[in-house]
Amino acid sequence: MSVAEQRKTRVSTKGQVILPKAIREKRRWNAGTELVVEETPEGVLLKAASLVPRTDPKKVFGMLAYRGRPKTIEEMNAGVLAEAKRQHDRG
């Protein structure tokens, strides 16, 4: 961040910090945006929290039941290609 981009703020008695409007708008951090606070050697880093929590594939494997013969790699590739073409033609 250049010197021109640096902004000052204060910590309130409740421990709250107001982020400058220009930064909130640039990051699209609207009211209610959850932020991750990370301590670094240089200071504190704020990052928008992920909207989708990390998931262990082992916990969700097989959630969408499929009854039928397994698809071949060729069939899967053909399906992906067909969907990509469909998406491209829409756009």
PyMOL Python script that loads the backbone (N, CA, C, O; Angstrom):
from pymol import cmd

cmd.read_pdbstr("""\
ATOM      1  N   MET A   1       0.862  -1.178   0.000  1.00  0.00           N
ATOM      2  CA  MET A   1       0.000   0.000   0.000  1.00  0.00           C
ATOM      3  C   MET A   1       0.902   1.233   0.000  1.00  0.00           C
ATOM      4  O   MET A   1       1.785   1.355   0.850  1.00  0.00           O
ATOM      5  N   SER A   2       0.692   2.119  -0.919  1.00  0.00           N
ATOM      6  CA  SER A   2       1.518   3.321  -0.992  1.00  0.00           C
ATOM      7  C   SER A   2       1.118   4.289   0.129  1.00  0.00           C
ATOM      8  O   SER A   2       0.075   4.147   0.767  1.00  0.00           O
ATOM      9  N   VAL A   3       1.979   5.262   0.333  1.00  0.00           N
ATOM     10  CA  VAL A   3       1.706   6.261   1.372  1.00  0.00           C
ATOM     11  C   VAL A   3       0.388   6.972   1.075  1.00  0.00           C
ATOM     12  O   VAL A   3      -0.368   7.281   1.996  1.00  0.00           O
ATOM     13  N   ALA A   4       0.105   7.235  -0.205  1.00  0.00           N
ATOM     14  CA  ALA A   4      -1.134   7.925  -0.576  1.00  0.00           C
ATOM     15  C   ALA A   4      -2.368   7.091  -0.251  1.00  0.00           C
ATOM     16  O   ALA A   4      -3.443   7.641  -0.010  1.00  0.00           O
ATOM     17  N   GLU A   5      -2.218   5.760  -0.244  1.00  0.00           N
ATOM     18  CA  GLU A   5      -3.365   4.886   0.013  1.00  0.00           C
ATOM     19  C   GLU A   5      -3.565   4.610   1.500  1.00  0.00           C
ATOM     20  O   GLU A   5      -4.614   4.093   1.886  1.00  0.00           O
ATOM     21  N   GLN A   6      -2.590   4.940   2.343  1.00  0.00           N
ATOM     22  CA  GLN A   6      -2.719   4.655   3.762  1.00  0.00           C
ATOM     23  C   GLN A   6      -3.771   5.565   4.384  1.00  0.00           C
ATOM     24  O   GLN A   6      -3.865   6.750   4.063  1.00  0.00           O
ATOM     25  N   ARG A   7      -4.550   4.988   5.272  1.00  0.00           N
ATOM     26  CA  ARG A   7      -5.586   5.737   5.958  1.00  0.00           C
ATOM     27  C   ARG A   7      -5.433   5.448   7.461  1.00  0.00           C
ATOM     28  O   ARG A   7      -4.911   4.405   7.854  1.00  0.00           O
ATOM     29  N   LYS A   8      -5.889   6.370   8.271  1.00  0.00           N
ATOM     30  CA  LYS A   8      -5.829   6.173   9.715  1.00  0.00           C
ATOM     31  C   LYS A   8      -7.232   5.929  10.250  1.00  0.00           C
ATOM     32  O   LYS A   8      -8.218   6.427   9.707  1.00  0.00           O
ATOM     33  N   THR A   9      -7.300   5.158  11.319  1.00  0.00           N
ATOM     34  CA  THR A   9      -8.554   4.928  12.015  1.00  0.00           C
ATOM     35  C   THR A   9      -8.206   4.732  13.484  1.00  0.00           C
ATOM     36  O   THR A   9      -7.030   4.673  13.845  1.00  0.00           O
ATOM     37  N   ARG A  10      -9.207   4.635  14.314  1.00  0.00           N
ATOM     38  CA  ARG A  10      -8.975   4.458  15.755  1.00  0.00           C
ATOM     39  C   ARG A  10      -9.716   3.233  16.253  1.00  0.00           C
ATOM     40  O   ARG A  10     -10.716   2.816  15.669  1.00  0.00           O
ATOM     41  N   VAL A  11      -9.220   2.669  17.323  1.00  0.00           N
ATOM     42  CA  VAL A  11      -9.907   1.576  18.002  1.00  0.00           C
ATOM     43  C   VAL A  11     -10.811   2.220  19.054  1.00  0.00           C
ATOM     44  O   VAL A  11     -10.363   3.026  19.869  1.00  0.00           O
ATOM     45  N   SER A  12     -12.096   1.847  19.019  1.00  0.00           N
ATOM     46  CA  SER A  12     -13.044   2.421  19.979  1.00  0.00           C
ATOM     47  C   SER A  12     -12.878   1.753  21.346  1.00  0.00           C
ATOM     48  O   SER A  12     -12.128   0.787  21.489  1.00  0.00           O
ATOM     49  N   THR A  13     -13.579   2.274  22.337  1.00  0.00           N
ATOM     50  CA  THR A  13     -13.528   1.684  23.681  1.00  0.00           C
ATOM     51  C   THR A  13     -14.087   0.267  23.679  1.00  0.00           C
ATOM     52  O   THR A  13     -13.803  -0.515  24.587  1.00  0.00           O
ATOM     53  N   LYS A  14     -14.882  -0.068  22.664  1.00  0.00           N
ATOM     54  CA  LYS A  14     -15.437  -1.423  22.536  1.00  0.00           C
ATOM     55  C   LYS A  14     -14.546  -2.330  21.684  1.00  0.00           C
ATOM     56  O   LYS A  14     -14.892  -3.484  21.428  1.00  0.00           O
ATOM     57  N   GLY A  15     -13.391  -1.801  21.246  1.00  0.00           N
ATOM     58  CA  GLY A  15     -12.496  -2.599  20.426  1.00  0.00           C
ATOM     59  C   GLY A  15     -12.871  -2.601  18.953  1.00  0.00           C
ATOM     60  O   GLY A  15     -12.348  -3.410  18.186  1.00  0.00           O
ATOM     61  N   GLN A  16     -13.760  -1.718  18.548  1.00  0.00           N
ATOM     62  CA  GLN A  16     -14.201  -1.671  17.159  1.00  0.00           C
ATOM     63  C   GLN A  16     -13.299  -0.745  16.342  1.00  0.00           C
ATOM     64  O   GLN A  16     -12.777   0.252  16.839  1.00  0.00           O
ATOM     65  N   VAL A  17     -13.137  -1.114  15.070  1.00  0.00           N
ATOM     66  CA  VAL A  17     -12.342  -0.313  14.144  1.00  0.00           C
ATOM     67  C   VAL A  17     -13.211  -0.002  12.940  1.00  0.00           C
ATOM     68  O   VAL A  17     -13.872  -0.890  12.404  1.00  0.00           O
ATOM     69  N   ILE A  18     -13.214   1.242  12.515  1.00  0.00           N
ATOM     70  CA  ILE A  18     -13.971   1.640  11.326  1.00  0.00           C
ATOM     71  C   ILE A  18     -13.028   1.572  10.138  1.00  0.00           C
ATOM     72  O   ILE A  18     -11.974   2.208  10.138  1.00  0.00           O
ATOM     73  N   LEU A  19     -13.409   0.798   9.122  1.00  0.00           N
ATOM     74  CA  LEU A  19     -12.619   0.738   7.901  1.00  0.00           C
ATOM     75  C   LEU A  19     -13.047   1.881   6.995  1.00  0.00           C
ATOM     76  O   LEU A  19     -14.242   2.131   6.843  1.00  0.00           O
ATOM     77  N   PRO A  20     -12.091   2.579   6.392  1.00  0.00           N
ATOM     78  CA  PRO A  20     -12.453   3.686   5.506  1.00  0.00           C
ATOM     79  C   PRO A  20     -13.384   3.233   4.383  1.00  0.00           C
ATOM     80  O   PRO A  20     -13.259   2.128   3.855  1.00  0.00           O
ATOM     81  N   LYS A  21     -14.314   4.108   4.035  1.00  0.00           N
ATOM     82  CA  LYS A  21     -15.329   3.797   3.027  1.00  0.00           C
ATOM     83  C   LYS A  21     -14.703   3.388   1.701  1.00  0.00           C
ATOM     84  O   LYS A  21     -15.189   2.459   1.055  1.00  0.00           O
ATOM     85  N   ALA A  22     -13.641   4.055   1.284  1.00  0.00           N
ATOM     86  CA  ALA A  22     -12.994   3.738   0.002  1.00  0.00           C
ATOM     87  C   ALA A  22     -12.509   2.287  -0.023  1.00  0.00           C
ATOM     88  O   ALA A  22     -12.620   1.612  -1.046  1.00  0.00           O
ATOM     89  N   ILE A  23     -11.975   1.814   1.095  1.00  0.00           N
ATOM     90  CA  ILE A  23     -11.493   0.431   1.165  1.00  0.00           C
ATOM     91  C   ILE A  23     -12.672  -0.531   1.159  1.00  0.00           C
ATOM     92  O   ILE A  23     -12.647  -1.536   0.448  1.00  0.00           O
ATOM     93  N   ARG A  24     -13.711  -0.234   1.949  1.00  0.00           N
ATOM     94  CA  ARG A  24     -14.894  -1.108   1.973  1.00  0.00           C
ATOM     95  C   ARG A  24     -15.526  -1.216   0.591  1.00  0.00           C
ATOM     96  O   ARG A  24     -15.922  -2.302   0.167  1.00  0.00           O
ATOM     97  N   GLU A  25     -15.620  -0.097  -0.106  1.00  0.00           N
ATOM     98  CA  GLU A  25     -16.216  -0.122  -1.447  1.00  0.00           C
ATOM     99  C   GLU A  25     -15.341  -0.879  -2.435  1.00  0.00           C
ATOM    100  O   GLU A  25     -15.846  -1.660  -3.241  1.00  0.00           O
ATOM    101  N   LYS A  26     -14.043  -0.657  -2.377  1.00  0.00           N
ATOM    102  CA  LYS A  26     -13.124  -1.344  -3.289  1.00  0.00           C
ATOM    103  C   LYS A  26     -13.192  -2.860  -3.086  1.00  0.00           C
ATOM    104  O   LYS A  26     -13.147  -3.623  -4.050  1.00  0.00           O
ATOM    105  N   ARG A  27     -13.298  -3.283  -1.842  1.00  0.00           N
ATOM    106  CA  ARG A  27     -13.344  -4.718  -1.507  1.00  0.00           C
ATOM    107  C   ARG A  27     -14.762  -5.282  -1.573  1.00  0.00           C
ATOM    108  O   ARG A  27     -14.955  -6.493  -1.462  1.00  0.00           O
ATOM    109  N   ARG A  28     -15.744  -4.414  -1.752  1.00  0.00           N
ATOM    110  CA  ARG A  28     -17.161  -4.815  -1.741  1.00  0.00           C
ATOM    111  C   ARG A  28     -17.527  -5.461  -0.401  1.00  0.00           C
ATOM    112  O   ARG A  28     -18.238  -6.466  -0.354  1.00  0.00           O
ATOM    113  N   TRP A  29     -17.037  -4.875   0.666  1.00  0.00           N
ATOM    114  CA  TRP A  29     -17.349  -5.336   2.013  1.00  0.00           C
ATOM    115  C   TRP A  29     -18.514  -4.507   2.531  1.00  0.00           C
ATOM    116  O   TRP A  29     -18.325  -3.433   3.102  1.00  0.00           O
ATOM    117  N   ASN A  30     -19.706  -5.013   2.326  1.00  0.00           N
ATOM    118  CA  ASN A  30     -20.907  -4.331   2.798  1.00  0.00           C
ATOM    119  C   ASN A  30     -21.155  -4.669   4.260  1.00  0.00           C
ATOM    120  O   ASN A  30     -20.495  -5.544   4.820  1.00  0.00           O
ATOM    121  N   ALA A  31     -22.096  -3.985   4.870  1.00  0.00           N
ATOM    122  CA  ALA A  31     -22.449  -4.261   6.263  1.00  0.00           C
ATOM    123  C   ALA A  31     -22.800  -5.736   6.401  1.00  0.00           C
ATOM    124  O   ALA A  31     -23.555  -6.280   5.595  1.00  0.00           O
ATOM    125  N   GLY A  32     -22.255  -6.373   7.413  1.00  0.00           N
ATOM    126  CA  GLY A  32     -22.535  -7.785   7.653  1.00  0.00           C
ATOM    127  C   GLY A  32     -21.502  -8.724   7.067  1.00  0.00           C
ATOM    128  O   GLY A  32     -21.543  -9.924   7.338  1.00  0.00           O
ATOM    129  N   THR A  33     -20.565  -8.206   6.262  1.00  0.00           N
ATOM    130  CA  THR A  33     -19.521  -9.055   5.693  1.00  0.00           C
ATOM    131  C   THR A  33     -18.676  -9.625   6.830  1.00  0.00           C
ATOM    132  O   THR A  33     -18.201  -8.886   7.692  1.00  0.00           O
ATOM    133  N   GLU A  34     -18.495 -10.939   6.823  1.00  0.00           N
ATOM    134  CA  GLU A  34     -17.655 -11.563   7.844  1.00  0.00           C
ATOM    135  C   GLU A  34     -16.207 -11.510   7.405  1.00  0.00           C
ATOM    136  O   GLU A  34     -15.880 -11.824   6.260  1.00  0.00           O
ATOM    137  N   LEU A  35     -15.343 -11.109   8.322  1.00  0.00           N
ATOM    138  CA  LEU A  35     -13.919 -11.001   8.032  1.00  0.00           C
ATOM    139  C   LEU A  35     -13.123 -11.948   8.907  1.00  0.00           C
ATOM    140  O   LEU A  35     -13.479 -12.199  10.058  1.00  0.00           O
ATOM    141  N   VAL A  36     -12.050 -12.468   8.353  1.00  0.00           N
ATOM    142  CA  VAL A  36     -11.103 -13.288   9.105  1.00  0.00           C
ATOM    143  C   VAL A  36      -9.988 -12.348   9.546  1.00  0.00           C
ATOM    144  O   VAL A  36      -9.451 -11.599   8.730  1.00  0.00           O
ATOM    145  N   VAL A  37      -9.640 -12.380  10.813  1.00  0.00           N
ATOM    146  CA  VAL A  37      -8.582 -11.537  11.356  1.00  0.00           C
ATOM    147  C   VAL A  37      -7.374 -12.434  11.599  1.00  0.00           C
ATOM    148  O   VAL A  37      -7.444 -13.413  12.342  1.00  0.00           O
ATOM    149  N   GLU A  38      -6.261 -12.076  10.954  1.00  0.00           N
ATOM    150  CA  GLU A  38      -5.061 -12.905  11.042  1.00  0.00           C
ATOM    151  C   GLU A  38      -3.897 -12.041  11.517  1.00  0.00           C
ATOM    152  O   GLU A  38      -3.636 -10.979  10.953  1.00  0.00           O
ATOM    153  N   GLU A  39      -3.205 -12.495  12.549  1.00  0.00           N
ATOM    154  CA  GLU A  39      -2.044 -11.758  13.025  1.00  0.00           C
ATOM    155  C   GLU A  39      -0.833 -12.174  12.205  1.00  0.00           C
ATOM    156  O   GLU A  39      -0.584 -13.365  12.015  1.00  0.00           O
ATOM    157  N   THR A  40      -0.080 -11.193  11.721  1.00  0.00           N
ATOM    158  CA  THR A  40       1.113 -11.447  10.924  1.00  0.00           C
ATOM    159  C   THR A  40       2.282 -10.707  11.557  1.00  0.00           C
ATOM    160  O   THR A  40       2.075  -9.856  12.423  1.00  0.00           O
ATOM    161  N   PRO A  41       3.510 -11.017  11.139  1.00  0.00           N
ATOM    162  CA  PRO A  41       4.657 -10.276  11.684  1.00  0.00           C
ATOM    163  C   PRO A  41       4.586  -8.774  11.397  1.00  0.00           C
ATOM    164  O   PRO A  41       5.114  -7.967  12.162  1.00  0.00           O
ATOM    165  N   GLU A  42       3.925  -8.400  10.284  1.00  0.00           N
ATOM    166  CA  GLU A  42       3.833  -6.992   9.913  1.00  0.00           C
ATOM    167  C   GLU A  42       2.682  -6.271  10.602  1.00  0.00           C
ATOM    168  O   GLU A  42       2.669  -5.041  10.643  1.00  0.00           O
ATOM    169  N   GLY A  43       1.727  -6.999  11.136  1.00  0.00           N
ATOM    170  CA  GLY A  43       0.563  -6.372  11.756  1.00  0.00           C
ATOM    171  C   GLY A  43      -0.631  -7.299  11.715  1.00  0.00           C
ATOM    172  O   GLY A  43      -0.509  -8.488  12.008  1.00  0.00           O
ATOM    173  N   VAL A  44      -1.775  -6.768  11.357  1.00  0.00           N
ATOM    174  CA  VAL A  44      -3.010  -7.536  11.318  1.00  0.00           C
ATOM    175  C   VAL A  44      -3.530  -7.545   9.883  1.00  0.00           C
ATOM    176  O   VAL A  44      -3.536  -6.513   9.213  1.00  0.00           O
ATOM    177  N   LEU A  45      -3.965  -8.709   9.419  1.00  0.00           N
ATOM    178  CA  LEU A  45      -4.493  -8.871   8.075  1.00  0.00           C
ATOM    179  C   LEU A  45      -5.975  -9.188   8.165  1.00  0.00           C
ATOM    180  O   LEU A  45      -6.378 -10.081   8.910  1.00  0.00           O
ATOM    181  N   LEU A  46      -6.794  -8.454   7.403  1.00  0.00           N
ATOM    182  CA  LEU A  46      -8.228  -8.730   7.332  1.00  0.00           C
ATOM    183  C   LEU A  46      -8.531  -9.333   5.974  1.00  0.00           C
ATOM    184  O   LEU A  46      -8.098  -8.814   4.945  1.00  0.00           O
ATOM    185  N   LYS A  47      -9.276 -10.432   5.972  1.00  0.00           N
ATOM    186  CA  LYS A  47      -9.686 -11.078   4.729  1.00  0.00           C
ATOM    187  C   LYS A  47     -11.158 -11.428   4.844  1.00  0.00           C
ATOM    188  O   LYS A  47     -11.640 -11.786   5.918  1.00  0.00           O
ATOM    189  N   ALA A  48     -11.869 -11.321   3.728  1.00  0.00           N
ATOM    190  CA  ALA A  48     -13.268 -11.732   3.724  1.00  0.00           C
ATOM    191  C   ALA A  48     -13.323 -13.231   3.993  1.00  0.00           C
ATOM    192  O   ALA A  48     -12.549 -14.000   3.423  1.00  0.00           O
ATOM    193  N   ALA A  49     -14.236 -13.639   4.860  1.00  0.00           N
ATOM    194  CA  ALA A  49     -14.394 -15.055   5.171  1.00  0.00           C
ATOM    195  C   ALA A  49     -14.992 -15.762   3.966  1.00  0.00           C
ATOM    196  O   ALA A  49     -15.783 -15.184   3.222  1.00  0.00           O
ATOM    197  N   SER A  50     -14.611 -17.002   3.785  1.00  0.00           N
ATOM    198  CA  SER A  50     -15.137 -17.799   2.689  1.00  0.00           C
ATOM    199  C   SER A  50     -16.631 -18.004   2.880  1.00  0.00           C
ATOM    200  O   SER A  50     -17.091 -18.255   3.994  1.00  0.00           O
ATOM    201  N   LEU A  51     -17.391 -17.898   1.791  1.00  0.00           N
ATOM    202  CA  LEU A  51     -18.832 -18.126   1.871  1.00  0.00           C
ATOM    203  C   LEU A  51     -19.162 -19.607   1.984  1.00  0.00           C
ATOM    204  O   LEU A  51     -20.228 -19.990   2.465  1.00  0.00           O
ATOM    205  N   VAL A  52     -18.229 -20.426   1.531  1.00  0.00           N
ATOM    206  CA  VAL A  52     -18.430 -21.879   1.569  1.00  0.00           C
ATOM    207  C   VAL A  52     -17.379 -22.456   2.502  1.00  0.00           C
ATOM    208  O   VAL A  52     -16.185 -22.333   2.230  1.00  0.00           O
ATOM    209  N   PRO A  53     -17.796 -23.084   3.598  1.00  0.00           N
ATOM    210  CA  PRO A  53     -16.805 -23.635   4.517  1.00  0.00           C
ATOM    211  C   PRO A  53     -16.033 -24.787   3.872  1.00  0.00           C
ATOM    212  O   PRO A  53     -16.559 -25.499   3.017  1.00  0.00           O
ATOM    213  N   ARG A  54     -14.793 -24.957   4.289  1.00  0.00           N
ATOM    214  CA  ARG A  54     -13.990 -26.073   3.797  1.00  0.00           C
ATOM    215  C   ARG A  54     -14.669 -27.370   4.180  1.00  0.00           C
ATOM    216  O   ARG A  54     -15.210 -27.510   5.277  1.00  0.00           O
ATOM    217  N   THR A  55     -14.631 -28.314   3.257  1.00  0.00           N
ATOM    218  CA  THR A  55     -15.292 -29.590   3.470  1.00  0.00           C
ATOM    219  C   THR A  55     -14.314 -30.720   3.224  1.00  0.00           C
ATOM    220  O   THR A  55     -13.545 -30.690   2.264  1.00  0.00           O
ATOM    221  N   ASP A  56     -14.345 -31.703   4.084  1.00  0.00           N
ATOM    222  CA  ASP A  56     -13.533 -32.892   3.904  1.00  0.00           C
ATOM    223  C   ASP A  56     -14.244 -33.789   2.900  1.00  0.00           C
ATOM    224  O   ASP A  56     -15.363 -34.228   3.162  1.00  0.00           O
ATOM    225  N   PRO A  57     -13.618 -34.074   1.749  1.00  0.00           N
ATOM    226  CA  PRO A  57     -14.278 -34.904   0.740  1.00  0.00           C
ATOM    227  C   PRO A  57     -14.768 -36.241   1.284  1.00  0.00           C
ATOM    228  O   PRO A  57     -15.770 -36.774   0.806  1.00  0.00           O
ATOM    229  N   LYS A  58     -14.078 -36.783   2.268  1.00  0.00           N
ATOM    230  CA  LYS A  58     -14.488 -38.073   2.840  1.00  0.00           C
ATOM    231  C   LYS A  58     -15.862 -37.973   3.511  1.00  0.00           C
ATOM    232  O   LYS A  58     -16.595 -38.960   3.590  1.00  0.00           O
ATOM    233  N   LYS A  59     -16.201 -36.779   3.992  1.00  0.00           N
ATOM    234  CA  LYS A  59     -17.486 -36.608   4.677  1.00  0.00           C
ATOM    235  C   LYS A  59     -18.652 -36.455   3.711  1.00  0.00           C
ATOM    236  O   LYS A  59     -19.800 -36.686   4.089  1.00  0.00           O
ATOM    237  N   VAL A  60     -18.375 -36.072   2.475  1.00  0.00           N
ATOM    238  CA  VAL A  60     -19.464 -35.849   1.521  1.00  0.00           C
ATOM    239  C   VAL A  60     -19.459 -36.851   0.366  1.00  0.00           C
ATOM    240  O   VAL A  60     -20.371 -36.845  -0.461  1.00  0.00           O
ATOM    241  N   PHE A  61     -18.459 -37.696   0.303  1.00  0.00           N
ATOM    242  CA  PHE A  61     -18.371 -38.675  -0.781  1.00  0.00           C
ATOM    243  C   PHE A  61     -19.617 -39.557  -0.781  1.00  0.00           C
ATOM    244  O   PHE A  61     -19.996 -40.112   0.250  1.00  0.00           O
ATOM    245  N   GLY A  62     -20.236 -39.677  -1.927  1.00  0.00           N
ATOM    246  CA  GLY A  62     -21.398 -40.538  -2.060  1.00  0.00           C
ATOM    247  C   GLY A  62     -22.712 -39.917  -1.615  1.00  0.00           C
ATOM    248  O   GLY A  62     -23.714 -40.623  -1.505  1.00  0.00           O
ATOM    249  N   MET A  63     -22.733 -38.609  -1.355  1.00  0.00           N
ATOM    250  CA  MET A  63     -23.981 -37.984  -0.896  1.00  0.00           C
ATOM    251  C   MET A  63     -25.051 -37.970  -1.985  1.00  0.00           C
ATOM    252  O   MET A  63     -26.242 -38.075  -1.690  1.00  0.00           O
ATOM    253  N   LEU A  64     -24.634 -37.844  -3.222  1.00  0.00           N
ATOM    254  CA  LEU A  64     -25.599 -37.852  -4.320  1.00  0.00           C
ATOM    255  C   LEU A  64     -25.636 -39.270  -4.879  1.00  0.00           C
ATOM    256  O   LEU A  64     -24.792 -39.669  -5.682  1.00  0.00           O
ATOM    257  N   ALA A  65     -26.613 -39.996  -4.441  1.00  0.00           N
ATOM    258  CA  ALA A  65     -26.710 -41.397  -4.840  1.00  0.00           C
ATOM    259  C   ALA A  65     -26.946 -41.510  -6.338  1.00  0.00           C
ATOM    260  O   ALA A  65     -27.716 -40.741  -6.914  1.00  0.00           O
ATOM    261  N   TYR A  66     -26.286 -42.461  -6.955  1.00  0.00           N
ATOM    262  CA  TYR A  66     -26.456 -42.725  -8.375  1.00  0.00           C
ATOM    263  C   TYR A  66     -26.748 -44.207  -8.531  1.00  0.00           C
ATOM    264  O   TYR A  66     -25.967 -45.061  -8.111  1.00  0.00           O
ATOM    265  N   ARG A  67     -27.862 -44.488  -9.131  1.00  0.00           N
ATOM    266  CA  ARG A  67     -28.221 -45.878  -9.359  1.00  0.00           C
ATOM    267  C   ARG A  67     -28.101 -46.140 -10.855  1.00  0.00           C
ATOM    268  O   ARG A  67     -28.867 -45.594 -11.649  1.00  0.00           O
ATOM    269  N   GLY A  68     -27.180 -46.941 -11.221  1.00  0.00           N
ATOM    270  CA  GLY A  68     -26.938 -47.247 -12.626  1.00  0.00           C
ATOM    271  C   GLY A  68     -25.502 -47.690 -12.805  1.00  0.00           C
ATOM    272  O   GLY A  68     -24.717 -47.725 -11.858  1.00  0.00           O
ATOM    273  N   ARG A  69     -25.183 -48.021 -14.018  1.00  0.00           N
ATOM    274  CA  ARG A  69     -23.819 -48.481 -14.259  1.00  0.00           C
ATOM    275  C   ARG A  69     -22.865 -47.293 -14.174  1.00  0.00           C
ATOM    276  O   ARG A  69     -23.241 -46.169 -14.508  1.00  0.00           O
ATOM    277  N   PRO A  70     -21.649 -47.532 -13.736  1.00  0.00           N
ATOM    278  CA  PRO A  70     -20.676 -46.438 -13.665  1.00  0.00           C
ATOM    279  C   PRO A  70     -20.390 -45.885 -15.057  1.00  0.00           C
ATOM    280  O   PRO A  70     -20.364 -46.631 -16.036  1.00  0.00           O
ATOM    281  N   LYS A  71     -20.179 -44.583 -15.138  1.00  0.00           N
ATOM    282  CA  LYS A  71     -19.838 -43.937 -16.400  1.00  0.00           C
ATOM    283  C   LYS A  71     -18.359 -44.172 -16.711  1.00  0.00           C
ATOM    284  O   LYS A  71     -17.523 -44.237 -15.810  1.00  0.00           O
ATOM    285  N   THR A  72     -18.061 -44.296 -17.981  1.00  0.00           N
ATOM    286  CA  THR A  72     -16.661 -44.429 -18.404  1.00  0.00           C
ATOM    287  C   THR A  72     -16.041 -43.043 -18.454  1.00  0.00           C
ATOM    288  O   THR A  72     -16.749 -42.035 -18.454  1.00  0.00           O
ATOM    289  N   ILE A  73     -14.731 -42.999 -18.498  1.00  0.00           N
ATOM    290  CA  ILE A  73     -14.030 -41.723 -18.637  1.00  0.00           C
ATOM    291  C   ILE A  73     -14.476 -41.020 -19.918  1.00  0.00           C
ATOM    292  O   ILE A  73     -14.666 -39.804 -19.932  1.00  0.00           O
ATOM    293  N   GLU A  74     -14.640 -41.785 -20.982  1.00  0.00           N
ATOM    294  CA  GLU A  74     -15.072 -41.204 -22.258  1.00  0.00           C
ATOM    295  C   GLU A  74     -16.456 -40.573 -22.128  1.00  0.00           C
ATOM    296  O   GLU A  74     -16.693 -39.486 -22.655  1.00  0.00           O
ATOM    297  N   GLU A  75     -17.368 -41.245 -21.432  1.00  0.00           N
ATOM    298  CA  GLU A  75     -18.717 -40.701 -21.236  1.00  0.00           C
ATOM    299  C   GLU A  75     -18.678 -39.430 -20.380  1.00  0.00           C
ATOM    300  O   GLU A  75     -19.397 -38.468 -20.648  1.00  0.00           O
ATOM    301  N   MET A  76     -17.833 -39.441 -19.355  1.00  0.00           N
ATOM    302  CA  MET A  76     -17.712 -38.243 -18.509  1.00  0.00           C
ATOM    303  C   MET A  76     -17.130 -37.083 -19.310  1.00  0.00           C
ATOM    304  O   MET A  76     -17.614 -35.955 -19.217  1.00  0.00           O
ATOM    305  N   ASN A  77     -16.088 -37.359 -20.099  1.00  0.00           N
ATOM    306  CA  ASN A  77     -15.491 -36.306 -20.927  1.00  0.00           C
ATOM    307  C   ASN A  77     -16.505 -35.754 -21.920  1.00  0.00           C
ATOM    308  O   ASN A  77     -16.565 -34.543 -22.129  1.00  0.00           O
ATOM    309  N   ALA A  78     -17.296 -36.617 -22.528  1.00  0.00           N
ATOM    310  CA  ALA A  78     -18.314 -36.184 -23.481  1.00  0.00           C
ATOM    311  C   ALA A  78     -19.364 -35.315 -22.783  1.00  0.00           C
ATOM    312  O   ALA A  78     -19.825 -34.321 -23.345  1.00  0.00           O
ATOM    313  N   GLY A  79     -19.733 -35.687 -21.579  1.00  0.00           N
ATOM    314  CA  GLY A  79     -20.711 -34.898 -20.821  1.00  0.00           C
ATOM    315  C   GLY A  79     -20.183 -33.520 -20.470  1.00  0.00           C
ATOM    316  O   GLY A  79     -20.908 -32.530 -20.573  1.00  0.00           O
ATOM    317  N   VAL A  80     -18.929 -33.449 -20.056  1.00  0.00           N
ATOM    318  CA  VAL A  80     -18.312 -32.156 -19.723  1.00  0.00           C
ATOM    319  C   VAL A  80     -18.237 -31.287 -20.974  1.00  0.00           C
ATOM    320  O   VAL A  80     -18.555 -30.099 -20.926  1.00  0.00           O
ATOM    321  N   LEU A  81     -17.817 -31.872 -22.090  1.00  0.00           N
ATOM    322  CA  LEU A  81     -17.722 -31.131 -23.342  1.00  0.00           C
ATOM    323  C   LEU A  81     -19.100 -30.614 -23.786  1.00  0.00           C
ATOM    324  O   LEU A  81     -19.225 -29.464 -24.207  1.00  0.00           O
ATOM    325  N   ALA A  82     -20.117 -31.455 -23.691  1.00  0.00           N
ATOM    326  CA  ALA A  82     -21.471 -31.047 -24.085  1.00  0.00           C
ATOM    327  C   ALA A  82     -21.957 -29.880 -23.224  1.00  0.00           C
ATOM    328  O   ALA A  82     -22.565 -28.943 -23.741  1.00  0.00           O
ATOM    329  N   GLU A  83     -21.696 -29.926 -21.931  1.00  0.00           N
ATOM    330  CA  GLU A  83     -22.123 -28.831 -21.045  1.00  0.00           C
ATOM    331  C   GLU A  83     -21.340 -27.560 -21.347  1.00  0.00           C
ATOM    332  O   GLU A  83     -21.914 -26.471 -21.340  1.00  0.00           O
ATOM    333  N   ALA A  84     -20.042 -27.677 -21.612  1.00  0.00           N
ATOM    334  CA  ALA A  84     -19.243 -26.505 -21.953  1.00  0.00           C
ATOM    335  C   ALA A  84     -19.760 -25.851 -23.233  1.00  0.00           C
ATOM    336  O   ALA A  84     -19.845 -24.626 -23.320  1.00  0.00           O
ATOM    337  N   LYS A  85     -20.098 -26.660 -24.208  1.00  0.00           N
ATOM    338  CA  LYS A  85     -20.649 -26.117 -25.464  1.00  0.00           C
ATOM    339  C   LYS A  85     -21.996 -25.438 -25.198  1.00  0.00           C
ATOM    340  O   LYS A  85     -22.268 -24.363 -25.731  1.00  0.00           O
ATOM    341  N   ARG A  86     -22.835 -26.070 -24.372  1.00  0.00           N
ATOM    342  CA  ARG A  86     -24.141 -25.493 -24.054  1.00  0.00           C
ATOM    343  C   ARG A  86     -23.970 -24.142 -23.364  1.00  0.00           C
ATOM    344  O   ARG A  86     -24.659 -23.177 -23.696  1.00  0.00           O
ATOM    345  N   GLN A  87     -23.054 -24.079 -22.407  1.00  0.00           N
ATOM    346  CA  GLN A  87     -22.792 -22.820 -21.682  1.00  0.00           C
ATOM    347  C   GLN A  87     -22.273 -21.753 -22.650  1.00  0.00           C
ATOM    348  O   GLN A  87     -22.679 -20.594 -22.572  1.00  0.00           O
ATOM    349  N   HIS A  88     -21.382 -22.141 -23.557  1.00  0.00           N
ATOM    350  CA  HIS A  88     -20.795 -21.201 -24.506  1.00  0.00           C
ATOM    351  C   HIS A  88     -21.861 -20.665 -25.461  1.00  0.00           C
ATOM    352  O   HIS A  88     -21.872 -19.472 -25.765  1.00  0.00           O
ATOM    353  N   ASP A  89     -22.744 -21.521 -25.930  1.00  0.00           N
ATOM    354  CA  ASP A  89     -23.775 -21.108 -26.863  1.00  0.00           C
ATOM    355  C   ASP A  89     -24.785 -20.152 -26.243  1.00  0.00           C
ATOM    356  O   ASP A  89     -25.384 -19.334 -26.942  1.00  0.00           O
ATOM    357  N   ARG A  90     -24.975 -20.258 -24.923  1.00  0.00           N
ATOM    358  CA  ARG A  90     -25.914 -19.365 -24.224  1.00  0.00           C
ATOM    359  C   ARG A  90     -25.368 -17.952 -24.127  1.00  0.00           C
ATOM    360  O   ARG A  90     -26.108 -16.971 -24.201  1.00  0.00           O
ATOM    361  N   GLY A  91     -24.050 -17.872 -23.959  1.00  0.00           N
ATOM    362  CA  GLY A  91     -23.427 -16.609 -23.628  1.00  0.00           C
ATOM    363  C   GLY A  91     -23.262 -15.661 -24.726  1.00  0.00           C
ATOM    364  O   GLY A  91     -22.740 -14.565 -24.521  1.00  0.00           O
TER     365      GLY A  91
END
""", "prot")
cmd.dss("prot")
cmd.show_as("cartoon", "prot")
cmd.util.cbc("prot")
cmd.orient("prot")
